[in-house]
């Protein structure tokens, strides 16, 4: 159903500066910046930290203090891929989007 909590992203909390430095040369980033001081490193935590991007997602992330929860945006059928709109990326020149959505922005 729409607006249902799917779960929580988990991993260690890191200072944003350290987290950005850590992922600077990675092609795949599993990081959620919670505010201007803290980031959640999801690379070794919950499988929800590996949800793919889509410009027309079926889920969204909700930051509550130092926690990140994932919710459905609308009804999702069984065996449908869960997706979120990542928003800004720490990749130096952005990142090409290949989500396939009719309204794809082309870049993150």
Gaussian input, Z-matrix of N, CA and C with variables (Angstrom, degrees):
# hf/3-21g

backbone

0 1
 N
 C     1     B1
 C     2     B2     1     A1
 N     3     B3     2     A2     1     D1
 C     4     B4     3     A3     2     D2
 C     5     B5     4     A4     3     D3
 N     6     B6     5     A5     4     D4
 C     7     B7     6     A6     5     D5
 C     8     B8     7     A7     6     D6
 N     9     B9     8     A8     7     D7
 C    10    B10     9     A9     8     D8
 C    11    B11    10    A10     9     D9
 N    12    B12    11    A11    10    D10
 C    13    B13    12    A12    11    D11
 C    14    B14    13    A13    12    D12
 N    15    B15    14    A14    13    D13
 C    16    B16    15    A15    14    D14
 C    17    B17    16    A16    15    D15
 N    18    B18    17    A17    16    D16
 C    19    B19    18    A18    17    D17
 C    20    B20    19    A19    18    D18
 N    21    B21    20    A20    19    D19
 C    22    B22    21    A21    20    D20
 C    23    B23    22    A22    21    D21
 N    24    B24    23    A23    22    D22
 C    25    B25    24    A24    23    D23
 C    26    B26    25    A25    24    D24
 N    27    B27    26    A26    25    D25
 C    28    B28    27    A27    26    D26
 C    29    B29    28    A28    27    D27
 N    30    B30    29    A29    28    D28
 C    31    B31    30    A30    29    D29
 C    32    B32    31    A31    30    D30
 N    33    B33    32    A32    31    D31
 C    34    B34    33    A33    32    D32
 C    35    B35    34    A34    33    D33
 N    36    B36    35    A35    34    D34
 C    37    B37    36    A36    35    D35
 C    38    B38    37    A37    36    D36
 N    39    B39    38    A38    37    D37
 C    40    B40    39    A39    38    D38
 C    41    B41    40    A40    39    D39
 N    42    B42    41    A41    40    D40
 C    43    B43    42    A42    41    D41
 C    44    B44    43    A43    42    D42
 N    45    B45    44    A44    43    D43
 C    46    B46    45    A45    44    D44
 C    47    B47    46    A46    45    D45
 N    48    B48    47    A47    46    D46
 C    49    B49    48    A48    47    D47
 C    50    B50    49    A49    48    D48
 N    51    B51    50    A50    49    D49
 C    52    B52    51    A51    50    D50
 C    53    B53    52    A52    51    D51
 N    54    B54    53    A53    52    D52
 C    55    B55    54    A54    53    D53
 C    56    B56    55    A55    54    D54
 N    57    B57    56    A56    55    D55
 C    58    B58    57    A57    56    D56
 C    59    B59    58    A58    57    D57
 N    60    B60    59    A59    58    D58
 C    61    B61    60    A60    59    D59
 C    62    B62    61    A61    60    D60
 N    63    B63    62    A62    61    D61
 C    64    B64    63    A63    62    D62
 C    65    B65    64    A64    63    D63
 N    66    B66    65    A65    64    D64
 C    67    B67    66    A66    65    D65
 C    68    B68    67    A67    66    D66
 N    69    B69    68    A68    67    D67
 C    70    B70    69    A69    68    D68
 C    71    B71    70    A70    69    D69
 N    72    B72    71    A71    70    D70
 C    73    B73    72    A72    71    D71
 C    74    B74    73    A73    72    D72
 N    75    B75    74    A74    73    D73
 C    76    B76    75    A75    74    D74
 C    77    B77    76    A76    75    D75
 N    78    B78    77    A77    76    D76
 C    79    B79    78    A78    77    D77
 C    80    B80    79    A79    78    D78
 N    81    B81    80    A80    79    D79
 C    82    B82    81    A81    80    D80
 C    83    B83    82    A82    81    D81
 N    84    B84    83    A83    82    D82
 C    85    B85    84    A84    83    D83
 C    86    B86    85    A85    84    D84
 N    87    B87    86    A86    85    D85
 C    88    B88    87    A87    86    D86
 C    89    B89    88    A88    87    D87
 N    90    B90    89    A89    88    D88
 C    91    B91    90    A90    89    D89
 C    92    B92    91    A91    90    D90
 N    93    B93    92    A92    91    D91
 C    94    B94    93    A93    92    D92
 C    95    B95    94    A94    93    D93
 N    96    B96    95    A95    94    D94
 C    97    B97    96    A96    95    D95
 C    98    B98    97    A97    96    D96
 N    99    B99    98    A98    97    D97
 C   100   B100    99    A99    98    D98
 C   101   B101   100   A100    99    D99
 N   102   B102   101   A101   100   D100
 C   103   B103   102   A102   101   D101
 C   104   B104   103   A103   102   D102
 N   105   B105   104   A104   103   D103
 C   106   B106   105   A105   104   D104
 C   107   B107   106   A106   105   D105
 N   108   B108   107   A107   106   D106
 C   109   B109   108   A108   107   D107
 C   110   B110   109   A109   108   D108
 N   111   B111   110   A110   109   D109
 C   112   B112   111   A111   110   D110
 C   113   B113   112   A112   111   D111
 N   114   B114   113   A113   112   D112
 C   115   B115   114   A114   113   D113
 C   116   B116   115   A115   114   D114
 N   117   B117   116   A116   115   D115
 C   118   B118   117   A117   116   D116
 C   119   B119   118   A118   117   D117
 N   120   B120   119   A119   118   D118
 C   121   B121   120   A120   119   D119
 C   122   B122   121   A121   120   D120
 N   123   B123   122   A122   121   D121
 C   124   B124   123   A123   122   D122
 C   125   B125   124   A124   123   D123
 N   126   B126   125   A125   124   D124
 C   127   B127   126   A126   125   D125
 C   128   B128   127   A127   126   D126
 N   129   B129   128   A128   127   D127
 C   130   B130   129   A129   128   D128
 C   131   B131   130   A130   129   D129
 N   132   B132   131   A131   130   D130
 C   133   B133   132   A132   131   D131
 C   134   B134   133   A133   132   D132
 N   135   B135   134   A134   133   D133
 C   136   B136   135   A135   134   D134
 C   137   B137   136   A136   135   D135
 N   138   B138   137   A137   136   D136
 C   139   B139   138   A138   137   D137
 C   140   B140   139   A139   138   D138
 N   141   B141   140   A140   139   D139
 C   142   B142   141   A141   140   D140
 C   143   B143   142   A142   141   D141
 N   144   B144   143   A143   142   D142
 C   145   B145   144   A144   143   D143
 C   146   B146   145   A145   144   D144
 N   147   B147   146   A146   145   D145
 C   148   B148   147   A147   146   D146
 C   149   B149   148   A148   147   D147
 N   150   B150   149   A149   148   D148
 C   151   B151   150   A150   149   D149
 C   152   B152   151   A151   150   D150
 N   153   B153   152   A152   151   D151
 C   154   B154   153   A153   152   D152
 C   155   B155   154   A154   153   D153
 N   156   B156   155   A155   154   D154
 C   157   B157   156   A156   155   D155
 C   158   B158   157   A157   156   D156
 N   159   B159   158   A158   157   D157
 C   160   B160   159   A159   158   D158
 C   161   B161   160   A160   159   D159
 N   162   B162   161   A161   160   D160
 C   163   B163   162   A162   161   D161
 C   164   B164   163   A163   162   D162
 N   165   B165   164   A164   163   D163
 C   166   B166   165   A165   164   D164
 C   167   B167   166   A166   165   D165
 N   168   B168   167   A167   166   D166
 C   169   B169   168   A168   167   D167
 C   170   B170   169   A169   168   D168
 N   171   B171   170   A170   169   D169
 C   172   B172   171   A171   170   D170
 C   173   B173   172   A172   171   D171
 N   174   B174   173   A173   172   D172
 C   175   B175   174   A174   173   D173
 C   176   B176   175   A175   174   D174
 N   177   B177   176   A176   175   D175
 C   178   B178   177   A177   176   D176
 C   179   B179   178   A178   177   D177
 N   180   B180   179   A179   178   D178
 C   181   B181   180   A180   179   D179
 C   182   B182   181   A181   180   D180
 N   183   B183   182   A182   181   D181
 C   184   B184   183   A183   182   D182
 C   185   B185   184   A184   183   D183
 N   186   B186   185   A185   184   D184
 C   187   B187   186   A186   185   D185
 C   188   B188   187   A187   186   D186
 N   189   B189   188   A188   187   D187
 C   190   B190   189   A189   188   D188
 C   191   B191   190   A190   189   D189
 N   192   B192   191   A191   190   D190
 C   193   B193   192   A192   191   D191
 C   194   B194   193   A193   192   D192
 N   195   B195   194   A194   193   D193
 C   196   B196   195   A195   194   D194
 C   197   B197   196   A196   195   D195
 N   198   B198   197   A197   196   D196
 C   199   B199   198   A198   197   D197
 C   200   B200   199   A199   198   D198
 N   201   B201   200   A200   199   D199
 C   202   B202   201   A201   200   D200
 C   203   B203   202   A202   201   D201
 N   204   B204   203   A203   202   D202
 C   205   B205   204   A204   203   D203
 C   206   B206   205   A205   204   D204
 N   207   B207   206   A206   205   D205
 C   208   B208   207   A207   206   D206
 C   209   B209   208   A208   207   D207
 N   210   B210   209   A209   208   D208
 C   211   B211   210   A210   209   D209
 C   212   B212   211   A211   210   D210
 N   213   B213   212   A212   211   D211
 C   214   B214   213   A213   212   D212
 C   215   B215   214   A214   213   D213
 N   216   B216   215   A215   214   D214
 C   217   B217   216   A216   215   D215
 C   218   B218   217   A217   216   D216
 N   219   B219   218   A218   217   D217
 C   220   B220   219   A219   218   D218
 C   221   B221   220   A220   219   D219
 N   222   B222   221   A221   220   D220
 C   223   B223   222   A222   221   D221
 C   224   B224   223   A223   222   D222
 N   225   B225   224   A224   223   D223
 C   226   B226   225   A225   224   D224
 C   227   B227   226   A226   225   D225
 N   228   B228   227   A227   226   D226
 C   229   B229   228   A228   227   D227
 C   230   B230   229   A229   228   D228
 N   231   B231   230   A230   229   D229
 C   232   B232   231   A231   230   D230
 C   233   B233   232   A232   231   D231
 N   234   B234   233   A233   232   D232
 C   235   B235   234   A234   233   D233
 C   236   B236   235   A235   234   D234
 N   237   B237   236   A236   235   D235
 C   238   B238   237   A237   236   D236
 C   239   B239   238   A238   237   D237
 N   240   B240   239   A239   238   D238
 C   241   B241   240   A240   239   D239
 C   242   B242   241   A241   240   D240
 N   243   B243   242   A242   241   D241
 C   244   B244   243   A243   242   D242
 C   245   B245   244   A244   243   D243
 N   246   B246   245   A245   244   D244
 C   247   B247   246   A246   245   D245
 C   248   B248   247   A247   246   D246
 N   249   B249   248   A248   247   D247
 C   250   B250   249   A249   248   D248
 C   251   B251   250   A250   249   D249
 N   252   B252   251   A251   250   D250
 C   253   B253   252   A252   251   D251
 C   254   B254   253   A253   252   D252
 N   255   B255   254   A254   253   D253
 C   256   B256   255   A255   254   D254
 C   257   B257   256   A256   255   D255
 N   258   B258   257   A257   256   D256
 C   259   B259   258   A258   257   D257
 C   260   B260   259   A259   258   D258
 N   261   B261   260   A260   259   D259
 C   262   B262   261   A261   260   D260
 C   263   B263   262   A262   261   D261
 N   264   B264   263   A263   262   D262
 C   265   B265   264   A264   263   D263
 C   266   B266   265   A265   264   D264
 N   267   B267   266   A266   265   D265
 C   268   B268   267   A267   266   D266
 C   269   B269   268   A268   267   D267
 N   270   B270   269   A269   268   D268
 C   271   B271   270   A270   269   D269
 C   272   B272   271   A271   270   D270
 N   273   B273   272   A272   271   D271
 C   274   B274   273   A273   272   D272
 C   275   B275   274   A274   273   D273
 N   276   B276   275   A275   274   D274
 C   277   B277   276   A276   275   D275
 C   278   B278   277   A277   276   D276
 N   279   B279   278   A278   277   D277
 C   280   B280   279   A279   278   D278
 C   281   B281   280   A280   279   D279
 N   282   B282   281   A281   280   D280
 C   283   B283   282   A282   281   D281
 C   284   B284   283   A283   282   D282
 N   285   B285   284   A284   283   D283
 C   286   B286   285   A285   284   D284
 C   287   B287   286   A286   285   D285
 N   288   B288   287   A287   286   D286
 C   289   B289   288   A288   287   D287
 C   290   B290   289   A289   288   D288
 N   291   B291   290   A290   289   D289
 C   292   B292   291   A291   290   D290
 C   293   B293   292   A292   291   D291
 N   294   B294   293   A293   292   D292
 C   295   B295   294   A294   293   D293
 C   296   B296   295   A295   294   D294
 N   297   B297   296   A296   295   D295
 C   298   B298   297   A297   296   D296
 C   299   B299   298   A298   297   D297
 N   300   B300   299   A299   298   D298
 C   301   B301   300   A300   299   D299
 C   302   B302   301   A301   300   D300
 N   303   B303   302   A302   301   D301
 C   304   B304   303   A303   302   D302
 C   305   B305   304   A304   303   D303
 N   306   B306   305   A305   304   D304
 C   307   B307   306   A306   305   D305
 C   308   B308   307   A307   306   D306
 N   309   B309   308   A308   307   D307
 C   310   B310   309   A309   308   D308
 C   311   B311   310   A310   309   D309
 N   312   B312   311   A311   310   D310
 C   313   B313   312   A312   311   D311
 C   314   B314   313   A313   312   D312
 N   315   B315   314   A314   313   D313
 C   316   B316   315   A315   314   D314
 C   317   B317   316   A316   315   D315
 N   318   B318   317   A317   316   D316
 C   319   B319   318   A318   317   D317
 C   320   B320   319   A319   318   D318
 N   321   B321   320   A320   319   D319
 C   322   B322   321   A321   320   D320
 C   323   B323   322   A322   321   D321

   B1=1.4611
   B2=1.5431
   B3=1.3053
   B4=1.4660
   B5=1.5215
   B6=1.3063
   B7=1.4762
   B8=1.5270
   B9=1.3227
   B10=1.4541
   B11=1.5201
   B12=1.3127
   B13=1.4584
   B14=1.5235
   B15=1.3370
   B16=1.4567
   B17=1.5225
   B18=1.3280
   B19=1.4553
   B20=1.5083
   B21=1.3184
   B22=1.4642
   B23=1.5216
   B24=1.3289
   B25=1.4534
   B26=1.5177
   B27=1.3144
   B28=1.4562
   B29=1.5232
   B30=1.3070
   B31=1.4592
   B32=1.5135
   B33=1.3318
   B34=1.4607
   B35=1.5293
   B36=1.3340
   B37=1.4628
   B38=1.5189
   B39=1.3275
   B40=1.4564
   B41=1.5200
   B42=1.3292
   B43=1.4630
   B44=1.5371
   B45=1.3241
   B46=1.4676
   B47=1.5209
   B48=1.3160
   B49=1.4687
   B50=1.5284
   B51=1.3231
   B52=1.4652
   B53=1.5309
   B54=1.3251
   B55=1.4645
   B56=1.5264
   B57=1.3149
   B58=1.4701
   B59=1.5213
   B60=1.3211
   B61=1.4699
   B62=1.5326
   B63=1.3163
   B64=1.4542
   B65=1.5362
   B66=1.3270
   B67=1.4634
   B68=1.5345
   B69=1.3025
   B70=1.4664
   B71=1.5288
   B72=1.3151
   B73=1.4649
   B74=1.5262
   B75=1.3012
   B76=1.4631
   B77=1.5184
   B78=1.3193
   B79=1.4673
   B80=1.5277
   B81=1.3310
   B82=1.4628
   B83=1.5273
   B84=1.3285
   B85=1.4639
   B86=1.5187
   B87=1.3148
   B88=1.4679
   B89=1.5267
   B90=1.3093
   B91=1.4545
   B92=1.5241
   B93=1.3299
   B94=1.4618
   B95=1.5191
   B96=1.3293
   B97=1.4634
   B98=1.5235
   B99=1.3238
   B100=1.4618
   B101=1.5211
   B102=1.3076
   B103=1.4646
   B104=1.5259
   B105=1.3211
   B106=1.4705
   B107=1.5272
   B108=1.3357
   B109=1.4684
   B110=1.5221
   B111=1.3351
   B112=1.4549
   B113=1.5238
   B114=1.3486
   B115=1.4672
   B116=1.5237
   B117=1.3234
   B118=1.4505
   B119=1.5221
   B120=1.3282
   B121=1.4612
   B122=1.5265
   B123=1.3258
   B124=1.4635
   B125=1.5204
   B126=1.3198
   B127=1.4684
   B128=1.5212
   B129=1.3272
   B130=1.4570
   B131=1.5111
   B132=1.3146
   B133=1.4626
   B134=1.5083
   B135=1.2854
   B136=1.4547
   B137=1.5270
   B138=1.3334
   B139=1.4637
   B140=1.5365
   B141=1.3311
   B142=1.4723
   B143=1.5242
   B144=1.3164
   B145=1.4605
   B146=1.5143
   B147=1.3288
   B148=1.4623
   B149=1.5330
   B150=1.3008
   B151=1.4634
   B152=1.5233
   B153=1.3292
   B154=1.4606
   B155=1.5288
   B156=1.3329
   B157=1.4595
   B158=1.5297
   B159=1.3191
   B160=1.4581
   B161=1.5244
   B162=1.3208
   B163=1.4719
   B164=1.5275
   B165=1.3391
   B166=1.4616
   B167=1.5303
   B168=1.3419
   B169=1.4658
   B170=1.5244
   B171=1.3410
   B172=1.4626
   B173=1.5339
   B174=1.3398
   B175=1.4670
   B176=1.5224
   B177=1.3195
   B178=1.4666
   B179=1.5136
   B180=1.3371
   B181=1.4554
   B182=1.5174
   B183=1.3091
   B184=1.4663
   B185=1.5227
   B186=1.3188
   B187=1.4598
   B188=1.5192
   B189=1.3244
   B190=1.4639
   B191=1.5219
   B192=1.3176
   B193=1.4655
   B194=1.5101
   B195=1.3085
   B196=1.4678
   B197=1.5300
   B198=1.3371
   B199=1.4611
   B200=1.5255
   B201=1.3318
   B202=1.4688
   B203=1.5246
   B204=1.3294
   B205=1.4537
   B206=1.5327
   B207=1.3242
   B208=1.4599
   B209=1.5246
   B210=1.3472
   B211=1.4632
   B212=1.5260
   B213=1.3256
   B214=1.4619
   B215=1.5285
   B216=1.3133
   B217=1.4631
   B218=1.5296
   B219=1.3120
   B220=1.4693
   B221=1.5293
   B222=1.3009
   B223=1.4681
   B224=1.5237
   B225=1.3216
   B226=1.4693
   B227=1.5253
   B228=1.3045
   B229=1.4725
   B230=1.5195
   B231=1.3096
   B232=1.4630
   B233=1.5270
   B234=1.3143
   B235=1.4663
   B236=1.5313
   B237=1.3313
   B238=1.4606
   B239=1.5226
   B240=1.3134
   B241=1.4597
   B242=1.5254
   B243=1.3243
   B244=1.4582
   B245=1.5192
   B246=1.3443
   B247=1.4684
   B248=1.5237
   B249=1.3342
   B250=1.4620
   B251=1.5231
   B252=1.3186
   B253=1.4637
   B254=1.5158
   B255=1.3274
   B256=1.4656
   B257=1.5220
   B258=1.3161
   B259=1.4561
   B260=1.5211
   B261=1.3085
   B262=1.4638
   B263=1.5265
   B264=1.3158
   B265=1.4562
   B266=1.5271
   B267=1.3204
   B268=1.4672
   B269=1.5283
   B270=1.3560
   B271=1.4572
   B272=1.5302
   B273=1.3079
   B274=1.4698
   B275=1.5218
   B276=1.3235
   B277=1.4649
   B278=1.5216
   B279=1.3163
   B280=1.4515
   B281=1.5169
   B282=1.3024
   B283=1.4515
   B284=1.5211
   B285=1.3229
   B286=1.4531
   B287=1.5237
   B288=1.3016
   B289=1.4581
   B290=1.5237
   B291=1.3073
   B292=1.4686
   B293=1.5303
   B294=1.3321
   B295=1.4692
   B296=1.5185
   B297=1.3226
   B298=1.4613
   B299=1.5146
   B300=1.3302
   B301=1.4538
   B302=1.5319
   B303=1.3386
   B304=1.4693
   B305=1.5292
   B306=1.3200
   B307=1.4721
   B308=1.5246
   B309=1.3271
   B310=1.4645
   B311=1.5270
   B312=1.3316
   B313=1.4724
   B314=1.5263
   B315=1.3407
   B316=1.4536
   B317=1.5212
   B318=1.3259
   B319=1.4604
   B320=1.5192
   B321=1.3072
   B322=1.4687
   B323=1.5127
   A1=111.90
   A2=116.53
   A3=121.72
   A4=110.92
   A5=115.51
   A6=124.07
   A7=113.71
   A8=117.48
   A9=122.02
   A10=110.35
   A11=115.56
   A12=120.32
   A13=108.87
   A14=115.48
   A15=121.32
   A16=109.76
   A17=115.41
   A18=119.75
   A19=111.54
   A20=114.93
   A21=121.52
   A22=109.96
   A23=116.27
   A24=121.18
   A25=107.37
   A26=116.00
   A27=119.93
   A28=110.81
   A29=114.40
   A30=122.10
   A31=109.27
   A32=116.03
   A33=119.01
   A34=112.67
   A35=115.76
   A36=121.74
   A37=108.09
   A38=115.52
   A39=121.29
   A40=109.38
   A41=117.72
   A42=118.77
   A43=108.79
   A44=117.96
   A45=122.42
   A46=111.31
   A47=118.23
   A48=120.42
   A49=111.41
   A50=116.53
   A51=121.16
   A52=110.67
   A53=116.72
   A54=121.30
   A55=110.88
   A56=118.15
   A57=121.23
   A58=111.46
   A59=115.76
   A60=120.20
   A61=109.62
   A62=116.93
   A63=122.78
   A64=112.16
   A65=117.72
   A66=121.07
   A67=113.46
   A68=117.25
   A69=122.01
   A70=113.36
   A71=118.71
   A72=121.17
   A73=113.43
   A74=116.86
   A75=119.97
   A76=110.46
   A77=115.94
   A78=119.22
   A79=110.42
   A80=116.73
   A81=121.86
   A82=108.00
   A83=115.74
   A84=120.70
   A85=109.54
   A86=116.33
   A87=122.22
   A88=107.46
   A89=115.83
   A90=122.20
   A91=109.30
   A92=116.83
   A93=121.41
   A94=106.94
   A95=115.89
   A96=119.66
   A97=107.83
   A98=115.38
   A99=121.35
   A100=112.13
   A101=115.72
   A102=123.14
   A103=106.31
   A104=118.12
   A105=119.35
   A106=112.92
   A107=118.21
   A108=121.40
   A109=113.77
   A110=118.73
   A111=121.67
   A112=113.02
   A113=114.39
   A114=121.94
   A115=108.51
   A116=115.92
   A117=122.28
   A118=107.90
   A119=116.56
   A120=122.30
   A121=107.81
   A122=117.03
   A123=122.24
   A124=112.55
   A125=117.78
   A126=120.34
   A127=113.56
   A128=118.88
   A129=119.52
   A130=112.43
   A131=116.38
   A132=119.69
   A133=113.50
   A134=115.71
   A135=124.41
   A136=112.44
   A137=117.92
   A138=120.88
   A139=112.15
   A140=117.30
   A141=119.63
   A142=111.61
   A143=117.78
   A144=121.52
   A145=112.78
   A146=116.98
   A147=121.69
   A148=112.57
   A149=116.83
   A150=120.81
   A151=109.19
   A152=116.20
   A153=121.32
   A154=112.67
   A155=114.40
   A156=122.73
   A157=110.13
   A158=115.49
   A159=122.62
   A160=107.58
   A161=116.19
   A162=119.82
   A163=111.46
   A164=117.13
   A165=122.04
   A166=106.97
   A167=116.57
   A168=121.30
   A169=112.95
   A170=114.58
   A171=119.45
   A172=111.07
   A173=116.76
   A174=122.54
   A175=109.91
   A176=115.77
   A177=121.04
   A178=109.46
   A179=115.16
   A180=121.64
   A181=109.51
   A182=115.73
   A183=121.74
   A184=108.04
   A185=115.77
   A186=121.18
   A187=108.11
   A188=114.89
   A189=121.51
   A190=106.41
   A191=116.35
   A192=120.23
   A193=110.12
   A194=117.02
   A195=121.50
   A196=111.46
   A197=116.18
   A198=122.23
   A199=109.68
   A200=115.48
   A201=120.91
   A202=108.13
   A203=115.75
   A204=121.70
   A205=109.56
   A206=115.96
   A207=121.12
   A208=109.00
   A209=115.46
   A210=123.40
   A211=110.36
   A212=116.08
   A213=120.85
   A214=109.34
   A215=116.39
   A216=121.47
   A217=111.03
   A218=114.92
   A219=121.41
   A220=107.87
   A221=116.66
   A222=121.05
   A223=108.36
   A224=116.12
   A225=121.13
   A226=107.57
   A227=115.85
   A228=120.83
   A229=110.37
   A230=116.81
   A231=122.85
   A232=109.80
   A233=116.58
   A234=125.13
   A235=113.51
   A236=118.14
   A237=122.09
   A238=108.45
   A239=116.46
   A240=120.35
   A241=110.38
   A242=116.43
   A243=121.38
   A244=108.42
   A245=116.84
   A246=121.59
   A247=110.36
   A248=115.85
   A249=122.75
   A250=108.46
   A251=116.76
   A252=121.45
   A253=106.20
   A254=117.39
   A255=121.55
   A256=113.43
   A257=117.36
   A258=118.74
   A259=109.21
   A260=117.77
   A261=122.16
   A262=110.74
   A263=116.61
   A264=122.18
   A265=110.01
   A266=117.73
   A267=119.29
   A268=113.50
   A269=118.71
   A270=120.20
   A271=108.33
   A272=116.50
   A273=122.37
   A274=113.82
   A275=118.89
   A276=122.06
   A277=112.46
   A278=115.80
   A279=119.70
   A280=109.64
   A281=116.13
   A282=121.43
   A283=108.17
   A284=117.37
   A285=121.36
   A286=109.89
   A287=115.87
   A288=121.62
   A289=108.87
   A290=115.64
   A291=121.18
   A292=109.31
   A293=116.47
   A294=120.73
   A295=112.81
   A296=117.84
   A297=120.38
   A298=114.53
   A299=117.99
   A300=121.11
   A301=109.44
   A302=118.67
   A303=120.87
   A304=112.46
   A305=118.14
   A306=122.06
   A307=111.73
   A308=117.43
   A309=121.89
   A310=110.42
   A311=115.51
   A312=121.85
   A313=111.63
   A314=117.13
   A315=121.18
   A316=115.38
   A317=116.67
   A318=120.37
   A319=110.17
   A320=115.76
   A321=121.15
   A322=108.32
   D1=160.70
   D2=177.75
   D3=-66.57
   D4=149.82
   D5=175.06
   D6=60.43
   D7=32.29
   D8=177.08
   D9=-100.40
   D10=139.73
   D11=176.22
   D12=-72.50
   D13=129.33
   D14=177.99
   D15=-92.74
   D16=-41.00
   D17=-178.72
   D18=168.90
   D19=-167.90
   D20=-176.57
   D21=-124.14
   D22=136.83
   D23=174.11
   D24=-78.11
   D25=139.57
   D26=-177.34
   D27=-128.29
   D28=162.67
   D29=178.48
   D30=150.18
   D31=175.53
   D32=-178.43
   D33=-72.89
   D34=146.65
   D35=173.13
   D36=-86.00
   D37=135.03
   D38=179.78
   D39=-132.10
   D40=151.07
   D41=170.30
   D42=-60.70
   D43=140.82
   D44=-176.43
   D45=-53.97
   D46=-44.73
   D47=-178.70
   D48=-58.87
   D49=-44.46
   D50=178.81
   D51=-65.35
   D52=-43.05
   D53=-179.42
   D54=-62.53
   D55=-44.50
   D56=178.89
   D57=-63.80
   D58=-39.40
   D59=178.36
   D60=-65.26
   D61=-40.26
   D62=-178.44
   D63=-63.08
   D64=-37.56
   D65=-175.42
   D66=-99.38
   D67=3.20
   D68=-173.88
   D69=-49.69
   D70=-42.68
   D71=-174.98
   D72=-107.90
   D73=13.20
   D74=177.17
   D75=-86.29
   D76=143.44
   D77=176.11
   D78=-83.19
   D79=-25.10
   D80=179.67
   D81=-117.90
   D82=123.31
   D83=-177.40
   D84=-117.67
   D85=126.53
   D86=178.05
   D87=-117.82
   D88=72.92
   D89=-171.00
   D90=-138.06
   D91=135.52
   D92=174.38
   D93=-122.52
   D94=117.98
   D95=176.52
   D96=-82.10
   D97=119.35
   D98=-175.17
   D99=-81.52
   D100=-35.31
   D101=177.80
   D102=-162.58
   D103=-164.76
   D104=-177.87
   D105=-78.11
   D106=-1.75
   D107=-179.85
   D108=-113.98
   D109=-33.82
   D110=-170.35
   D111=-124.96
   D112=147.21
   D113=176.11
   D114=-134.53
   D115=149.61
   D116=177.04
   D117=-104.26
   D118=119.90
   D119=178.33
   D120=-87.90
   D121=106.38
   D122=-175.88
   D123=-95.64
   D124=9.01
   D125=-173.82
   D126=-65.96
   D127=-26.41
   D128=-179.49
   D129=-119.54
   D130=7.53
   D131=-174.84
   D132=-97.69
   D133=-134.58
   D134=-176.10
   D135=-60.57
   D136=146.57
   D137=173.88
   D138=-58.43
   D139=-22.60
   D140=178.12
   D141=-64.08
   D142=-20.74
   D143=176.70
   D144=-70.58
   D145=-6.61
   D146=-179.14
   D147=-114.35
   D148=16.65
   D149=178.41
   D150=-66.21
   D151=137.43
   D152=-177.26
   D153=-75.21
   D154=159.59
   D155=177.01
   D156=-84.18
   D157=149.77
   D158=168.50
   D159=-151.53
   D160=140.49
   D161=177.98
   D162=-71.29
   D163=-18.29
   D164=172.62
   D165=-124.70
   D166=75.94
   D167=-173.04
   D168=-73.31
   D169=164.27
   D170=174.48
   D171=-108.92
   D172=0.89
   D173=178.39
   D174=-138.19
   D175=168.01
   D176=174.80
   D177=-143.79
   D178=158.70
   D179=177.73
   D180=-101.68
   D181=141.28
   D182=177.74
   D183=-123.88
   D184=120.69
   D185=179.19
   D186=-93.45
   D187=123.85
   D188=179.63
   D189=-126.17
   D190=100.02
   D191=-175.39
   D192=63.68
   D193=-115.75
   D194=179.03
   D195=-109.38
   D196=24.20
   D197=177.68
   D198=-118.00
   D199=151.49
   D200=177.71
   D201=-127.90
   D202=120.16
   D203=179.65
   D204=-112.64
   D205=150.65
   D206=178.10
   D207=-113.08
   D208=135.16
   D209=-178.96
   D210=-129.35
   D211=154.13
   D212=174.26
   D213=-78.60
   D214=144.06
   D215=174.57
   D216=-87.29
   D217=-32.17
   D218=-177.52
   D219=-150.11
   D220=178.27
   D221=177.22
   D222=-62.62
   D223=133.86
   D224=-179.69
   D225=-123.00
   D226=126.78
   D227=179.08
   D228=-72.50
   D229=153.44
   D230=176.97
   D231=-56.22
   D232=144.80
   D233=177.93
   D234=68.56
   D235=16.54
   D236=174.76
   D237=-92.21
   D238=137.51
   D239=178.97
   D240=-64.36
   D241=135.30
   D242=175.29
   D243=-85.40
   D244=135.05
   D245=-178.93
   D246=-137.43
   D247=154.56
   D248=174.49
   D249=-135.30
   D250=159.07
   D251=172.23
   D252=-91.27
   D253=111.71
   D254=-174.36
   D255=-63.00
   D256=-30.63
   D257=-172.68
   D258=82.49
   D259=-147.56
   D260=-177.68
   D261=-67.35
   D262=148.22
   D263=178.08
   D264=-116.47
   D265=146.73
   D266=176.61
   D267=-80.91
   D268=1.64
   D269=175.06
   D270=-60.60
   D271=136.52
   D272=-174.01
   D273=-52.06
   D274=-46.56
   D275=-177.54
   D276=-111.63
   D277=27.94
   D278=-176.31
   D279=78.21
   D280=-168.26
   D281=-177.91
   D282=-146.68
   D283=133.88
   D284=-179.55
   D285=-68.66
   D286=135.39
   D287=178.21
   D288=-99.14
   D289=135.23
   D290=177.35
   D291=-131.53
   D292=39.80
   D293=-173.87
   D294=-70.11
   D295=-24.26
   D296=179.41
   D297=84.58
   D298=-0.12
   D299=178.53
   D300=-65.95
   D301=142.96
   D302=178.89
   D303=-56.77
   D304=-29.36
   D305=179.90
   D306=-105.49
   D307=31.23
   D308=-178.16
   D309=-57.54
   D310=132.83
   D311=179.79
   D312=-77.00
   D313=-17.88
   D314=177.73
   D315=85.40
   D316=-21.21
   D317=-178.84
   D318=-151.14
   D319=147.75
   D320=175.82
   D321=-99.85

